[in-house]
Amino acid sequence: MRLPSRGRFWLAGFIAALLLCFVLLNISLSLKKERANLRSRQNEMLGLQAEFEHLKSAVDLVEGRKSPVKVEGIVQAVDEVFTSIGLSQKVKSVKPLGAREKKYAIEEEADVRIERVTMNEMINILYKIENAPMLLSIRRTALKTSFDNPSLLNLTITVSLVKPR
């Protein structure tokens, strides 16, 4: 049985429309997959951007605290801090504990023993160490009252100096 030419035309049009729908559906699905891929890459990039900004702020902080005064070691750094606040006569001893090599820096530690300081002087010492122009950090502190005068304090502070390589 043969279809009239008008029927063939409609059948061919229907088949063409079906093929067109199939092709468009296939393109749409592939575009959705690609969009999902790009969204996952975007989320990954956003996570990396946040991590990068965090690391950059940490590096900027360290770069900002590079010493304008060239210090050779932890003993000189401690001397700079205590001289600047006028308490170098109260430092009884500075014992270097050695240096540790890190990935990008060298960290030197020292035990600093300070005797007969007031509470206000102790606060000034701690503030000056934390806000020194070089990268100093306090690792440990030991606080005892002075035997002669209970209102005065004896401090033992472990201070660390980080120098870039």
C-alpha positions as CSV (number, residue, x, y, z in Angstrom):
1,M,0.0,0.0,0.0
2,R,1.4,3.3,-1.0
3,L,0.8,6.5,0.9
4,P,-0.3,9.5,-1.1
5,S,2.4,12.2,-1.6
6,R,0.7,14.4,1.0
7,G,1.0,11.6,3.6
8,R,4.6,11.0,2.7
9,F,5.3,14.7,3.2
10,W,3.7,14.6,6.6
11,L,5.5,11.4,7.5
12,A,8.9,12.8,6.4
13,G,8.1,16.0,8.4
14,F,7.2,14.0,11.4
15,I,10.4,11.9,11.2
16,A,12.5,15.1,10.7
17,A,10.8,16.8,13.7
18,L,11.5,13.6,15.8
19,L,15.1,13.6,14.7
20,L,15.4,17.3,15.4
21,C,13.9,16.8,18.9
22,F,16.3,13.9,19.6
23,V,19.3,15.9,18.5
24,L,18.2,18.9,20.6
25,L,17.6,16.7,23.6
26,N,21.1,15.2,23.2
27,I,22.7,18.6,22.9
28,S,20.7,19.8,25.9
29,L,21.9,16.9,28.0
30,S,25.5,17.3,27.0
31,L,25.2,21.1,27.9
32,K,23.8,20.2,31.3
33,K,26.7,17.8,31.9
34,E,29.2,20.4,30.8
35,R,27.5,23.1,33.1
36,A,27.6,20.7,36.0
37,N,31.3,20.1,35.3
38,L,32.0,23.8,35.1
39,R,30.1,24.5,38.3
40,S,32.2,21.9,40.2
41,R,35.4,23.4,38.8
42,Q,34.1,26.8,39.8
43,N,33.5,25.6,43.4
44,E,36.9,24.1,43.5
45,M,38.5,27.3,42.3
46,L,36.5,29.3,44.9
47,G,37.9,27.0,47.6
48,L,41.4,27.4,46.2
49,Q,40.9,31.2,46.1
50,A,39.9,31.3,49.8
51,E,42.9,29.2,50.7
52,F,45.2,31.4,48.5
53,E,43.8,34.6,50.2
54,H,44.4,33.1,53.7
55,L,48.0,32.1,52.8
56,K,48.6,35.5,51.2
57,S,47.5,37.3,54.3
58,A,49.8,35.1,56.4
59,V,52.7,35.8,54.1
60,D,51.9,39.6,54.1
61,L,51.9,39.5,57.9
62,V,55.3,37.9,58.0
63,E,56.6,40.2,55.3
64,G,55.3,43.2,57.2
65,R,57.2,42.1,60.3
66,K,60.6,41.8,58.6
67,S,63.1,43.6,60.7
68,P,64.2,47.0,59.6
69,V,67.1,46.5,62.0
70,K,69.3,43.6,60.9
71,V,69.6,41.2,63.8
72,E,72.2,38.5,63.7
73,G,70.5,36.2,66.2
74,I,68.2,35.7,69.0
75,V,70.5,37.3,71.6
76,Q,70.7,40.6,69.6
77,A,66.9,40.6,69.1
78,V,66.3,40.2,72.8
79,D,68.8,42.9,73.5
80,E,67.0,45.2,71.0
81,V,63.6,44.6,72.7
82,F,64.8,45.2,76.2
83,T,66.9,48.2,75.3
84,S,64.0,49.9,73.6
85,I,61.9,49.7,76.8
86,G,64.7,50.5,79.1
87,L,64.8,47.2,81.0
88,S,68.1,45.8,79.8
89,Q,69.5,46.0,83.4
90,K,66.8,43.6,84.7
91,V,67.7,40.8,82.2
92,K,69.8,38.4,84.2
93,S,70.5,35.8,81.5
94,V,69.8,35.0,77.8
95,K,70.5,31.3,77.1
96,P,70.3,30.4,73.4
97,L,68.6,27.0,73.0
98,G,69.7,26.5,69.4
99,A,68.3,26.9,65.9
100,R,65.8,24.7,64.0
101,E,65.7,24.7,60.2
102,K,62.2,25.0,58.8
103,K,61.1,24.8,55.2
104,Y,61.5,28.6,54.4
105,A,63.0,29.9,57.6
106,I,65.4,29.4,60.5
107,E,63.9,29.5,64.0
108,E,66.2,30.4,66.9
109,E,65.1,30.0,70.5
110,A,66.4,31.4,73.8
111,D,65.5,31.3,77.5
112,V,65.4,34.8,78.9
113,R,65.5,35.3,82.6
114,I,64.2,38.6,83.9
115,E,64.2,39.5,87.7
116,R,62.5,42.0,89.9
117,V,60.0,43.5,87.4
118,T,56.6,45.0,88.2
119,M,53.4,43.8,86.7
120,N,53.3,46.9,84.4
121,E,56.9,46.2,83.3
122,M,56.0,42.6,82.6
123,I,53.0,43.7,80.4
124,N,55.3,46.1,78.6
125,I,57.8,43.3,77.9
126,L,55.2,40.9,76.6
127,Y,53.6,43.6,74.4
128,K,57.0,44.7,73.0
129,I,58.0,41.1,72.2
130,E,54.7,40.4,70.5
131,N,54.8,43.7,68.5
132,A,58.5,43.8,67.7
133,P,59.5,44.7,64.2
134,M,61.2,41.4,63.8
135,L,59.3,38.1,63.9
136,L,59.5,37.2,67.6
137,S,57.1,34.9,69.4
138,I,56.7,33.7,73.0
139,R,56.8,29.9,73.3
140,R,56.7,29.5,77.1
141,T,56.6,31.7,80.2
142,A,57.2,31.0,83.9
143,L,56.2,33.6,86.4
144,K,57.2,33.6,90.1
145,T,57.1,36.2,92.8
146,S,60.4,37.6,94.0
147,F,61.7,36.2,97.3
148,D,62.8,39.7,98.5
149,N,59.7,41.6,97.5
150,P,56.4,39.7,96.8
151,S,55.1,42.6,94.7
152,L,58.0,42.1,92.2
153,L,58.1,39.2,89.7
154,N,60.7,36.9,88.2
155,L,60.1,35.9,84.7
156,T,61.5,33.1,82.5
157,I,60.4,33.5,78.9
158,T,61.3,31.2,76.0
159,V,61.4,33.5,73.0
160,S,61.7,32.4,69.4
161,L,63.1,34.5,66.4
162,V,62.1,33.4,62.9
163,K,64.5,34.6,60.2
164,P,63.8,33.9,56.5
165,R,66.5,32.0,54.6
